[in-house]
Amino acid sequence: MAEKIIIGVTDCSKFSIYRDWVLSYDSRIEVIQLGYKLSNFEDIKNCNGIVLTGGEDVHPRFYNHPEYYPYCHEDDVDELRDEFEFKILAYTEANHIPVLGICRGIQVANVFFGGTLIPDIAAWGKFDHAKMPDKQDRYHDIIINPTSWLKQIVHTDLGLVNSNHHQSTDRIGKGLVVSAISPDGIAEAIERLEPAGKSFLLFVQWHPERLKDQQSPFSKNLHQAFIQAIINQP
């Protein structure tokens, strides 16, 4: 592993917040912004790891439910971004590159692996997971799967995380398994079903980059585990 650790972070409207979080904790890290608007997919070849950031709703046609489109935020769908990030995941899987997905990251990855999404959690009869009326993040508890790889990262069975989303995973993609849920049953994290011998792959629904407590294991430990996985790559 070279002295510098180069992380590709996908482009989004809040890119700088994700970039600054990725750069925190470790001075060896450099960030490359990846996005279809930048026409720079080839830069992924220089990346030691990838962070999939939050943002737009994934278009339901990609998981064979075009009838869900009215439940999406119509001004917040970007099919070109969907396709660009599917291409990123195809590359990282083929080349064993560690990936950490955040918010939209869990959703686009679940679709990539053949899963489906709930297009609007509240409309599907669950508690609201969107931001508060004052635009601040909502906070709620999560329950960690005691046999999961995530449990080995956060070292706890319960946690408090932030929530700012109206979509979530539904049927989980092939080769993945839920590793944390909210009390009302929304998948809050997914990981590989059989991780042995495979690259780091973890997707979370919360926003570690803007948790109020940046020393929380649900922020700092995720960052450390991701970077350590990159360092340990053969």
FIFI-968786 format. One line per field, with one value per residue: residue in one letter; x, y, z of N, C-alpha, C, O, CB in turn. Coordinates in steps of 0.2 Angstrom, whole numbers, plus 5000, padded with zeros to 4 digits. Each point is the difference from the previous one (the first is absolute). Glycine has a CB too. Layout:
residuo	c(A	...)
n.X	c(X	...)
n.Y	c(Y	...)
n.Z	c(Z	...)
ca.X	c(X	...)
ca.Y	c(Y	...)
ca.Z	c(Z	...)
c.X	c(X	...)
c.Y	c(Y	...)
c.Z	c(Z	...)
o.X	c(X	...)
o.Y	c(Y	...)
o.Z	c(Z	...)
cb.X	c(X	...)
cb.Y	c(Y	...)
cb.Z	c(Z	...)
***
This chain:
residuo	c(M	A	E	K	I	I	I	G	V	T	D	C	S	K	F	S	I	Y	R	D	W	V	L	S	Y	D	S	R	I	E	V	I	Q	L	G	Y	K	L	S	N	F	E	D	I	K	N	C	N	G	I	V	L	T	G	G	E	D	V	H	P	R	F	Y	N	H	P	E	Y	Y	P	Y	C	H	E	D	D	V	D	E	L	R	D	E	F	E	F	K	I	L	A	Y	T	E	A	N	H	I	P	V	L	G	I	C	R	G	I	Q	V	A	N	V	F	F	G	G	T	L	I	P	D	I	A	A	W	G	K	F	D	H	A	K	M	P	D	K	Q	D	R	Y	H	D	I	I	I	N	P	T	S	W	L	K	Q	I	V	H	T	D	L	G	L	V	N	S	N	H	H	Q	S	T	D	R	I	G	K	G	L	V	V	S	A	I	S	P	D	G	I	A	E	A	I	E	R	L	E	P	A	G	K	S	F	L	L	F	V	Q	W	H	P	E	R	L	K	D	Q	Q	S	P	F	S	K	N	L	H	Q	A	F	I	Q	A	I	I	N	Q	P)
n.X	c(5004	5008	5005	4986	4988	4997	4986	4995	4992	4988	5002	4991	4996	5012	5015	5003	4993	5009	5014	5000	4998	5013	5010	4996	5013	5013	5011	4997	4987	5005	4984	5002	4986	4996	4990	4996	5005	5015	4996	5006	4993	5016	4998	4996	5016	5002	4990	5010	4983	4988	4996	4986	4999	4986	4993	4988	4989	5011	4992	4989	5008	5010	4987	4991	4992	4998	4990	5013	4998	4989	5012	5011	5000	4993	5013	5008	5003	5017	4994	5015	5001	4995	5012	5011	4997	4999	5015	5004	4995	5008	5013	4997	4997	5013	5010	4995	4993	4998	4985	5000	4984	4999	4984	4998	5010	4987	4994	5012	5002	4985	5001	5014	4993	4986	4994	4987	5003	4988	4997	4998	5008	4986	4994	5004	4989	5014	4997	5000	5014	4996	5011	4993	4988	5015	5004	5003	5005	4985	5010	4994	5007	5010	4996	5017	4993	5005	5006	5005	5014	4991	5006	5015	4997	4994	5008	4982	4990	4998	5005	4993	4999	4996	4987	5004	4989	4985	5010	5000	5007	4985	5008	5014	5005	5000	5008	4990	4999	4990	5015	4986	4984	4998	4995	4994	5011	5011	5010	5007	5009	4999	5013	5002	4986	5015	5009	5007	5009	4993	5008	4996	4984	4996	4986	5000	4985	5011	5006	5013	4999	4990	5003	4996	5012	5012	5000	4987	5010	4991	5015	5012	4996	4998	5015	5007	4993	5005	5015	5001	4995	5012	5011	4995	5001	5009)
n.Y	c(4994	5011	5006	5001	4992	5004	5001	4998	5012	4994	5015	5003	5014	4995	4999	5007	4988	4989	5008	5001	4984	4996	5009	4993	4992	5004	5014	4987	5009	5005	5003	4994	5011	4985	5011	4992	5015	4993	4993	4991	4984	5002	5004	4984	4999	5009	4989	4993	5002	5003	5011	4993	5017	4997	5002	4996	4991	4988	5006	4991	4997	4993	4990	4998	5016	5008	4999	5009	5013	5004	4997	5011	5013	5000	5007	4984	4992	5001	4988	5006	4994	4985	4999	5004	4988	4987	5004	4999	4985	4995	5005	4993	4986	5001	5004	4991	5017	4997	5003	5010	4998	5014	4995	4995	4989	4991	5003	4996	4986	4995	5002	4992	4987	5000	5012	5005	5014	4998	5010	5004	4993	5006	4990	4987	5006	5008	5010	5011	4992	5017	5007	5001	5007	5004	4992	4990	4987	4996	4997	4985	4992	4995	4987	4999	4987	4996	4995	5016	4998	5011	4992	5003	5017	5002	4989	5000	4988	5016	5010	5012	4999	5015	4995	5009	4986	5003	4986	4988	4991	4995	4988	5001	5002	4985	5000	5008	4994	5013	5004	5008	4997	5015	4993	4998	4986	5012	4987	5011	4990	4992	4993	4992	4991	4998	5014	4985	5010	5016	5013	5004	4996	5013	5004	5010	5003	5010	5011	4989	5016	5004	4988	5014	4990	5005	4989	4992	4986	5009	5008	4991	4986	5005	5006	4987	4991	5008	5000	4984	4996	5009	4993	4986	5003	4986)
n.Z	c(5000	4989	5014	4994	5008	4983	5009	4983	5009	4989	4995	5013	4998	5010	4988	5014	5009	4993	5001	5016	5002	4991	5009	5015	5005	4991	5000	4989	4995	4985	5000	4985	5002	4994	4990	4988	5002	4997	4985	5014	4995	5000	5016	5002	4997	5014	5010	5010	4998	4991	5012	4991	5005	5005	4988	4996	5008	4995	4987	5010	4986	5011	5006	4984	5006	4983	5013	5008	4989	5011	5012	4992	5008	4984	5006	5003	4983	4997	4988	5002	5015	4996	4991	5010	5010	4989	4997	5016	5001	4987	5007	5014	4994	4992	5013	5014	5000	5017	4995	5013	4993	5008	4998	4987	5006	5003	4985	4991	5007	4998	4984	4999	5006	4989	5011	4995	5006	5011	4985	5016	5014	4999	4988	5010	5013	5005	5011	4989	4995	4998	5007	5013	4992	5000	4985	5013	4993	5003	5013	4996	5011	4988	5007	4997	4992	5017	4985	4996	4996	5009	5013	4995	4999	5014	5010	4999	5000	4996	4988	5004	4983	4997	4994	4986	4993	4995	4997	5010	4991	4995	4999	5009	4985	4999	5015	5012	5014	5004	5007	5006	5001	5003	5013	4984	4996	4995	4995	5012	4989	4986	5005	4988	5004	5001	5008	4997	4991	5001	4999	5015	4996	5013	4992	5013	4995	5007	4992	5006	4994	5014	5014	5007	5000	4988	5012	4992	5001	4989	4996	5003	4995	4985	5000	5005	4990	4987	5003	5003	4985	4994	5009	4995	4983	5000)
ca.X	c(4996	5004	4999	4994	4994	4995	4993	4995	4994	4996	4998	4993	4999	5004	5006	5005	5000	5002	5007	5003	4999	5004	5007	5002	5003	5006	5003	5002	4994	4998	4993	4999	4993	4998	4993	4999	5001	5007	5003	5007	5000	5007	5004	4999	5006	5005	4997	5001	4994	4995	4995	4994	4997	4993	4997	4994	4997	5002	4994	4997	5001	5006	4999	4994	4994	4999	4994	5001	5002	4996	5002	5007	5001	5001	5006	5006	5001	5005	5001	5007	5004	4999	5004	5007	5001	5000	5006	5005	4999	5002	5007	5003	4999	5005	5007	5001	5001	4995	4995	4995	4995	4996	4993	4999	5004	4997	4995	5002	5004	4995	4998	5005	5000	4994	4995	4995	4999	4994	5001	4998	4999	4994	4994	5000	4997	5005	5001	5004	5007	5003	5003	4995	4997	5005	5005	5005	4999	4997	5005	4996	5005	5000	5001	5005	5000	5006	5004	5003	5007	4999	5000	5007	5003	4997	5001	4994	4994	4995	5003	4996	5003	4996	4996	4998	4998	4993	5000	5005	5000	4994	5003	5008	5003	5004	5007	5000	4996	4999	5004	4997	4993	4997	4995	4994	5002	5004	5007	5005	5006	5000	5007	5000	4998	5006	5006	5007	5004	4997	5002	4996	4994	4996	4995	4996	4995	5001	5005	5006	5003	4998	4997	5002	5006	5004	5004	4995	5002	4997	5004	5007	5001	4999	5005	5006	5000	5000	5007	5004	4999	5004	5007	5002	4999	5007)
ca.Y	c(5006	5006	5005	5003	4996	5004	4998	5003	5002	5002	5007	5001	5007	5002	4997	5003	4997	4994	5001	5002	4995	4995	5003	5000	4994	4997	5005	4996	5000	5005	4998	5001	5001	4996	5001	5000	5007	5002	4995	4997	4993	4997	5001	4995	4995	5002	5000	4994	4998	5005	5002	5002	5005	5001	5004	4999	4994	4996	5000	4993	4996	4996	4994	4997	5002	5007	5003	5003	5007	5006	5000	5003	5007	5001	5005	4997	4994	5002	4993	5000	4999	4993	4996	5001	4997	4993	4999	5000	4994	4994	5001	4998	4992	4996	5002	4999	5006	5002	5005	5002	5004	5004	5003	4997	4994	4993	4999	4999	4994	4995	4999	4997	4992	4997	5001	5005	5005	5003	5007	5005	4996	5002	4998	4992	4999	5000	5006	5005	5000	5006	5005	5003	5006	5006	4998	4996	4992	4996	4995	4994	4994	4994	4994	4997	4993	4998	4996	5003	5003	5007	5000	4999	5006	5005	4997	5001	4997	5006	5006	5006	5003	5005	4997	5006	4997	4998	4993	4995	4994	4996	4994	5001	4997	4993	5000	5004	4999	5005	4999	5004	5002	5005	4997	4999	4995	5002	4998	5005	4999	4994	4998	4994	4994	4996	5005	4997	5001	5005	5007	5003	5002	5002	5006	5002	5004	5006	5005	5000	5006	5006	4999	5005	4997	4997	4995	4994	4994	5000	5004	4999	4993	4998	5003	4996	4993	5001	5002	4994	4995	5002	4999	4993	4997	4997)
ca.Z	c(5000	5000	5005	4999	4999	4995	5001	4996	5004	4994	5000	5003	5002	5007	4999	5004	5006	5000	4999	5006	5005	4998	5001	5007	5003	4998	4995	4994	4995	4995	4997	4993	4998	4995	4998	4992	4998	5000	4994	5003	5002	4999	5007	5005	5000	5005	5006	5005	5003	4997	5004	4996	5004	5000	4994	4997	4999	4995	4996	5001	4994	5000	5004	4997	5003	4998	5002	5006	4998	5003	5007	5000	5000	4992	4999	5003	4997	4996	4997	4998	5007	5002	4995	5002	5006	4999	4997	5005	5004	4996	5000	5007	5001	4995	5002	5007	5004	5006	4998	5006	4997	5005	4998	4993	4999	5001	4995	4993	5001	5001	4993	4996	5001	4998	5005	4998	5005	5002	4997	5005	5006	5004	4996	5000	5007	5005	5003	4996	5000	4997	5005	5004	4997	5000	4995	5004	4999	5005	5003	5002	5002	4996	5003	4996	4999	5004	4996	4993	5000	5003	5007	5002	4999	5005	5007	5004	4997	4998	4999	4999	4994	4997	4995	4996	4994	4999	4997	5003	4997	5001	5000	5000	4994	5000	5003	5006	5006	5004	5006	5005	4998	5005	5004	4996	4995	4994	5000	5001	4998	4996	4999	4997	5003	5001	4998	5000	4994	4995	5002	5004	4997	5005	4998	5006	4999	5003	4997	5005	4999	5003	5006	5005	5004	4995	5004	5000	4996	4994	4995	5001	4999	4993	4996	5002	4997	4993	4999	5001	4995	4995	5001	5000	4993	4997)
c.X	c(5004	4999	4994	4994	4995	4993	4996	4994	4995	4997	4992	5000	5003	5007	5005	5000	5002	5008	5003	5000	5005	5008	5001	5003	5006	5003	5003	4995	5000	4994	5000	4992	4998	4993	5000	5000	5007	5003	5007	5000	5007	5004	4999	5006	5005	4997	5001	4993	4995	4995	4994	4996	4992	4998	4994	4997	5002	4993	4997	5000	5006	4999	4993	4993	4998	4993	5001	5003	4997	5002	5007	4999	5002	5006	5006	5001	5006	5003	5007	5005	4999	5004	5008	5002	5000	5007	5006	5000	5002	5008	5003	4999	5005	5007	5001	5002	4995	4995	4996	4995	4996	4993	4998	5005	4998	4995	5002	5004	4995	4997	5005	5001	4994	4994	4995	5000	4993	5001	4998	4998	4994	4994	5000	4998	5005	5001	5005	5007	5004	5002	4994	4997	5005	5006	5006	4999	4996	5004	4995	5005	5000	5002	5005	4999	5006	5005	5004	5007	5000	5001	5008	5003	4998	5001	4994	4994	4994	5004	4995	5003	4995	4996	4997	4999	4993	5000	5004	5000	4994	5003	5008	5003	5004	5007	5001	4996	4999	5004	4998	4993	4998	4995	4993	5002	5003	5007	5005	5007	5000	5008	5000	4998	5006	5006	5006	5003	4998	5002	4995	4994	4995	4995	4996	4995	5001	5006	5005	5004	4998	4996	5003	5006	5004	5005	4995	5003	4996	5002	5007	5002	4999	5006	5007	5000	5001	5008	5005	5000	5004	5007	5001	4999	5007	5002)
c.Y	c(5006	5004	5004	4995	5004	4997	5004	5001	5002	5007	5000	5007	5002	4996	5002	4997	4993	5000	5001	4994	4994	5002	5000	4994	4998	5005	4997	5001	5006	4998	5002	5001	4996	5001	5000	5007	5002	4996	4997	4993	4997	5002	4995	4995	5002	5000	4993	4998	5005	5001	5002	5005	5000	5004	4998	4993	4996	4999	4992	4995	4995	4994	4997	5001	5007	5003	5003	5007	5006	5001	5003	5008	5002	5004	4997	4993	5001	4993	5000	4999	4993	4996	5000	4996	4992	4998	4999	4993	4994	5000	4997	4993	4996	5001	5000	5007	5002	5005	5001	5004	5003	5003	4997	4995	4993	4998	4998	4993	4994	4998	4997	4993	4997	5001	5006	5005	5002	5008	5005	4996	5001	4998	4992	4998	4999	5007	5005	4999	5006	5005	5004	5006	5006	4998	4996	4992	4998	4995	4994	4995	4995	4994	4996	4992	4997	4996	5003	5003	5007	5000	5000	5007	5005	4998	5002	4997	5005	5006	5005	5003	5005	4997	5006	4997	4998	4993	4995	4994	4996	4993	5001	4997	4994	5001	5005	4998	5006	5000	5005	5002	5005	4996	4998	4995	5003	4998	5006	4999	4993	4998	4994	4994	4996	5004	4997	5001	5005	5007	5003	5003	5002	5006	5001	5005	5007	5004	5000	5007	5006	4998	5005	4998	4996	4995	4993	4994	5000	5005	4998	4993	4998	5003	4996	4993	5000	5002	4994	4995	5002	4998	4992	4996	4998	5004)
c.Z	c(5000	5006	5000	4999	4996	5000	4995	5003	4994	5001	5003	5002	5007	5000	5005	5007	5000	4999	5006	5005	4998	5002	5008	5003	4998	4994	4994	4994	4995	4997	4993	4999	4994	4998	4993	4997	4999	4994	5002	5003	5001	5007	5005	5000	5004	5007	5004	5003	4998	5005	4996	5005	4999	4994	4998	5001	4994	4996	5000	4994	5001	5005	4998	5003	4998	5002	5007	4999	5004	5007	5001	5000	4993	4999	5002	4998	4995	4997	4998	5006	5002	4995	5002	5006	5000	4997	5005	5004	4995	5000	5006	5001	4996	5002	5007	5004	5005	4998	5007	4997	5006	4997	4993	4998	5001	4995	4994	5000	5000	4993	4996	5001	4999	5005	4998	5006	5002	4997	5005	5006	5004	4996	5001	5008	5006	5003	4995	5001	4997	5005	5003	4997	5000	4996	5004	4999	5006	5003	5002	5002	4994	5004	4996	5001	5004	4996	4994	5001	5002	5008	5002	4999	5006	5007	5005	4997	4998	4999	4998	4993	4997	4994	4996	4993	5000	4997	5004	4996	5002	5000	4999	4994	5001	5003	5006	5006	5004	5006	5005	4997	5005	5003	4996	4994	4994	5001	5000	4998	4996	4999	4996	5004	5002	4999	5000	4993	4995	5003	5005	4997	5005	4998	5006	4998	5003	4997	5005	4999	5003	5007	5005	5004	4995	5003	5001	4996	4993	4995	5000	4998	4993	4995	5001	4996	4992	4998	5001	4995	4994	5001	5000	4993	4998	4994)
o.X	c(5005	4995	4996	5001	4998	4999	5000	4997	5002	4999	4996	5005	5002	5002	5004	5005	5004	5004	5005	5005	5004	5004	5006	4999	5004	4997	5002	5002	5001	4998	5003	4997	5003	4995	5004	5002	5002	5006	5004	5003	5001	5005	5004	5001	5005	5004	5000	5000	5002	4998	5001	4999	4997	5004	4995	5003	5001	4995	5004	4999	5000	5004	4996	4996	5000	5000	4995	5000	5003	4999	5002	4995	5006	5003	5005	5002	4999	5004	5003	5005	5005	5004	5003	5005	5003	5002	5005	5005	5003	5003	5005	5005	5003	5004	5005	5004	4994	5002	4998	5001	4999	5000	4999	4998	5001	4999	4998	4999	5001	4999	4998	5001	4999	4995	5000	5003	4996	5004	5003	4995	4996	4995	4994	5001	4999	4997	5003	5002	5006	4999	4994	5003	4999	5005	5005	4995	5000	5005	4995	5006	4996	5004	4999	4999	5006	5005	5003	5003	5005	5003	5001	5006	5004	4999	5001	5000	4996	5006	4994	5006	4994	5002	4997	5004	4997	4995	5004	4996	4997	5003	5002	4998	5002	5004	5005	4995	5005	5000	5002	4999	5003	4998	4997	4996	5000	5003	4999	5004	4996	5004	4995	5001	5000	5003	5005	4997	5002	5002	4994	5000	4997	5003	4997	5001	4997	5003	5000	5003	5003	4996	5005	5004	4999	5003	5003	5003	5003	4997	5003	5005	5004	5002	5003	5005	5003	5002	5004	5004	5003	5003	5006	5001	5005	5005)
o.Y	c(5001	4999	5001	4995	5005	4994	5006	4996	5005	5002	4996	5004	5006	4998	4995	4999	4998	4996	4997	4999	4997	4996	5000	4995	4997	5001	5004	4998	5005	4994	5006	4995	5002	5000	5002	5001	5005	5001	5000	4999	4996	4996	5000	4997	4997	5001	4995	4994	5005	4995	5005	4998	4996	5002	4998	4996	5002	4998	4996	4994	4994	4995	4997	4996	5005	5006	5004	5004	5004	5005	5002	5002	4999	5000	5004	4996	5005	4997	4994	4996	4996	4995	4995	4997	4997	4994	4996	4997	4995	4995	4996	4997	4996	4995	5002	5000	4999	5005	4996	5005	4997	5002	4994	4995	4996	4994	4996	4996	4995	4994	4996	4996	4994	4996	5002	4999	4998	5003	5006	4997	4995	4997	4997	4995	4998	5005	4997	5001	5001	4999	4999	5003	5004	5004	4998	4998	5002	4998	5001	5000	5000	5000	4999	4997	5001	4999	4997	5000	5003	5004	5003	5001	5004	5004	5001	4999	4999	5001	4999	5002	5000	4995	5005	5001	4999	4997	5003	4999	5001	4997	5004	4994	4998	5004	5001	4996	5004	4994	5000	5001	5001	4995	4995	4999	4996	5001	5005	5004	4996	5005	4997	5000	4997	5000	5003	4997	5000	5001	4998	5003	4995	5005	4996	5004	5005	4998	5005	5002	5005	5004	5003	5004	4995	4996	4995	5001	4997	5001	4998	4999	4996	4996	4998	4998	4996	4996	4998	4997	4996	4998	4998	4994	5003	4998)
o.Z	c(5004	5003	5005	4996	5002	4998	4999	5003	4996	5006	4998	5000	5001	5005	5003	5003	5005	5003	5002	5004	5004	5001	5002	4997	5003	4995	4995	4995	5002	5000	4998	5002	4995	5004	4996	4995	4997	4999	4996	5004	5004	5001	5005	5005	5002	5004	4997	5003	4997	5004	4996	5006	4996	4996	5003	5001	4995	5002	5000	5000	4997	5000	5003	5000	5004	5000	5003	5005	5002	5003	5005	4999	4998	4994	5000	5004	4996	5003	5000	4999	5001	5003	4999	5000	5003	5001	4999	5001	5003	5000	5001	5003	5002	4999	5003	5004	4999	4997	5003	4996	5005	4995	4999	4997	4997	4999	4997	4995	4997	4998	4996	4996	5002	4999	4994	5005	4996	5003	4999	5000	5001	5003	4998	5001	5005	4997	4996	5006	5000	5006	4998	4995	4995	5000	4996	4998	5005	4997	5003	4998	4995	5005	4994	5005	4998	5003	4996	5005	5004	5003	5006	5003	5002	5005	5006	4994	4996	5002	4999	5000	5002	4997	5002	4995	5005	4999	5004	4995	5005	5005	4996	4998	5006	4998	5002	4999	5001	5004	5006	4994	5006	4998	5001	4996	4995	5005	4996	4999	5002	4999	4998	5006	5006	4994	4997	4995	4994	5005	5000	4995	5003	4997	5003	4995	4998	4995	5005	5005	5001	5002	5000	5001	4998	4996	5002	4995	4996	4994	4995	4996	4997	4996	4995	4998	4997	4995	4996	4998	4996	4995	4998	4999	5000	4997)
cb.X	c(4986	5004	5016	5005	5004	5011	5001	5008	5004	4998	5012	4993	4987	4986	4994	4995	4986	4985	4993	4992	4984	4987	4993	4991	4985	4998	5001	5005	4993	5014	4992	5014	4997	5013	4994	4991	4988	4994	4990	4999	4987	4995	4995	4987	4993	5000	4992	5012	5003	5003	5007	5001	5014	4996	5016	5001	4989	5014	5001	4994	4995	5003	5011	5012	5002	5006	4998	5003	5001	4992	4990	5010	4996	4985	4987	4995	4989	4999	4985	4992	4994	4984	4988	4994	4993	4985	4991	4994	4988	4987	4995	4993	4985	4988	4995	4999	5011	5007	5001	5008	5000	5011	5003	4998	5008	5003	4995	5002	5009	4998	4994	5005	5010	5012	5008	4990	5015	4994	4995	5001	5016	5011	5007	5008	4993	5009	4996	4988	4993	4993	5015	5003	4990	4991	4992	5006	5011	4984	5014	4984	5000	4999	4990	5009	4988	4987	4990	4985	4998	4989	4988	4994	4995	4993	5011	5005	5007	4986	5015	4991	5012	5006	5000	5002	5015	5001	4995	5001	5016	4988	4987	5002	4999	4989	4999	5007	4999	4989	5007	5012	4994	5004	5008	4999	4991	4989	4998	4989	5009	4984	5009	5009	4989	4991	4989	5000	5000	4989	5012	5010	5005	5005	5003	5008	4995	4993	4992	4998	5000	5003	4995	4984	4995	4997	5004	4987	5000	4993	4989	4996	4993	4985	4991	4996	4989	4986	4993	4994	4986	4989	4994	4995	4985	4991)
cb.Y	c(4993	5000	5000	5015	4989	5009	4992	4999	4998	4986	5007	4984	4994	5003	5004	5011	5009	5000	5007	5013	5006	5001	5007	5013	5000	4987	5003	4994	4988	5008	4996	4999	5009	4991	5005	4989	4998	5001	5007	5013	5003	5005	5012	5004	5001	5007	5013	5009	4990	5000	4999	4991	5011	4997	5005	5013	5003	4996	5013	5012	5015	5015	5007	4995	4988	4991	4987	4985	4991	4993	4988	4988	5003	4998	5006	5011	4990	5013	5005	5012	5016	5007	5007	5015	5014	5006	5010	5016	5010	5006	5014	5014	5006	5006	5004	4988	5005	4991	5001	4995	4995	5001	5016	5016	5013	5008	5012	5016	5011	5009	5014	5015	5009	4996	4994	4993	5006	4989	4989	5011	5005	5013	5013	5004	4997	4986	4998	5007	4987	4999	5003	4993	4992	4999	5012	5012	4997	5003	5008	5003	5002	5007	5000	5013	4999	5002	4994	5003	4990	4998	4991	4987	4994	5000	4999	5012	4991	4994	4995	5000	4989	5014	4985	5008	4997	5015	5003	5005	4999	5011	4991	5007	5013	4992	4995	5013	4984	5007	4997	5003	4988	5015	5011	5012	4998	5009	4985	4999	5011	4996	5008	5004	5004	4990	5005	4995	4988	4991	5003	5000	4998	4990	5001	4994	4985	4997	5002	4985	4990	5002	4985	5000	5004	5014	5014	5007	4997	4995	5012	5010	5002	5004	5013	5008	5001	5008	5014	5006	5002	5011	5012	5007	5005	4990)
cb.Z	c(5002	4984	4995	4999	5009	4995	5013	4988	5015	4993	4992	5003	4993	5001	4985	4991	4997	4992	4986	4994	4998	4989	4987	5004	4999	5007	5015	5012	5007	4997	5013	4994	5011	4999	5014	5007	5009	5014	4996	4998	4991	4986	4992	4993	4987	4987	4999	4999	5013	4985	5013	4987	5003	5016	4994	4990	5011	5004	4992	5008	4996	4998	5006	4997	5006	4990	4992	5000	4987	4989	4997	4995	5014	5004	5000	5006	5006	5003	4996	4991	5002	5000	4992	4995	5003	4997	4990	5000	5004	4993	4991	5001	5000	4992	4987	4994	4990	5011	4985	5012	4985	5011	5009	5000	5006	5014	5009	5003	5009	5014	5005	5005	5006	4995	5015	4988	4999	5008	4990	4991	5000	5002	4994	4989	4989	4998	5016	4994	5000	4984	4995	5015	5009	5011	4997	5010	4990	4997	5001	4995	5017	4985	5011	4997	4991	5007	5008	4993	4986	4987	4995	4994	4985	4986	4992	5010	5011	5006	4997	5012	4996	5007	5005	5011	4994	5001	4985	5016	4995	4990	4999	5014	4990	4992	4987	4992	4999	4992	4987	5010	4989	4995	5009	5008	5009	4994	4997	5011	5007	4996	5012	4987	4988	5003	5008	5014	5007	4991	4989	5012	4986	5012	4985	5013	5001	5016	4989	4995	4988	4987	4998	5000	5012	4998	5004	5006	5015	5012	5007	5012	5015	5006	5006	5013	5013	5005	5007	5014	5008	5002	5009	5013	4997	5007)
***
